[in-house]
Amino acid sequence: MIPRVMLLVLFFSTLVPGSVREYSLTREMIEDAAIRFDDYGLTMGRERAARLAASAEASGNIRLARDAHDLIALSAAAQLFTGNNDVETLQRVAAEGVLHADRAAALDEHFADGFALGSYIRGGGLMLGALPPNAGVAMRERFGKAMALDPTTPPIALLSALTKSMDPAGPARPEGVQAFAALAKRLDAIRVTEGSRMRWWDVMSHFWLATVQLTAMSPDAAAMRGPIANLVAMRPDSVQFRQLAARVEHHSWTPVASVYGLRWREVGRDDAGDGAVAGAPDLRLLEVAHGEERLWFRLTFEQPLPASFGVNVVFDRDGDPNGDMAWWGGSSRFQFDRLVTAWITREGDGYFGLIGVTDADGARARIYTKLSDDVVLRMGSDGKSVVVGVPASALDLTPRAKVIAAGGTHLIWNDNLTAAGGEGIALPQ
């Protein structure tokens, strides 16, 4: 029989905002919203955590106040990468996250997570253009502090693995892949011991492990389909796991009948040999054709395309730069609000890879399938060209639309096709 005093404690812990139960419920709310990319849920979770933090500080419960501020920072960190927010919102969310991560660290100078999230949010804010460049100083300082306190805390372990993985010249470095594998294995062991379901950092560790495994010269999607399907089964609400499943899905080339009889019109040409990387695909010609429900683009290269390659068709859909993102390839000055991506590897009679349409907000957060993943491809008989079919509704182009194109490997940009000075080209009507 449970003692009466214990019953009273359990009863009041469900009512008092500053209780451990309230913290647990708020954390679960925030982490579930983060996994779903639910901006509204993340905002509501922050408000709930803010009330908890204020109550805990007022009552002198420093440990609970610290953890509540940490929850607010966690929510902000997650919202930076949902792909649903404009720059002004990202700036506000990043500033809020930094404020509360730093408050958590100030309440407990030995709290590695507070310093870690302070570094993580600043790094994300810098990448997204949501924080000024001088935030990098504090980012590095807090990273070093967290590493000294506890290098195993998930946000720091993840950042460390990401740093080890990055190679601007192409595939992820093996030491980074190994670091992500070790992090995922360690968090899995904790989760199994606790008997709990996958939480936010569990999802993040597996997402990034699979991402860096796919960032290889010859990614083995066939070997990854089973493990990724298991991840989706464990957290079917995870947007990131569903993104991974789409990346490894095998696609057949669109039938020749889909492109037969299309009336092609030239959009622009590009010089040979002007790519950034010798030997990488060198884009020469962009053409367009109008179908009943799709716009079709044909990109032709100087040499036959390798087994893995990448193409982008990049649009300013309305001539209004407000909210647009700067195209990152080369010296281009182009600002875009629609981006078609097909970074693929050929496999048997088809292909797999990162394929979709996004807007500027999605592109900032690297969510390349935000608007649609219904993009179809067909290789040309010459082996040097690829046809890309995009739903016209996803592009929503106006008569003022302009376009550029880009090509390279499935890992790195190599070559732009633009108008003079890196500007966009008006689309033939």
ABEGO torsion letter per residue (X at the ends): XBBAAAAAAAAAAAABAABAAAAAAAAAAAAAAAAAGBAAAAAAAAAAAAAAAAAAAAAGBAAAAAAAAAAAAAAAAAAAAAGABBAAAAAAAAAAAAAAAAAAAAABAABAAAAAAAAAAAAAAAAAGABBAAAAAAAAAAAAAAAAABAABAAAAAAAAAAAABBAAEBBBAAAAAAAAAAAAAAAAAAAAAGBBBBAAAAAAAAAAAAAAABBABBBAAAAAAAAAAAAAABAABAAAAAAAAAABBBBBBBAAAABGBBBBBABBBBBGABABBGBBBBABBBBBBBAABBBBBBBBABBBBABBBBBBBBBAAGBABGBBBBABEABABBBABBBBBBBBBBEABBBEBBEBBBAAAAAAGBAAAABABBBBBBBAAGABBBBBBBAAAAGBBAABBBBBBBEBAABBABBBBBBGGBBBBBBX
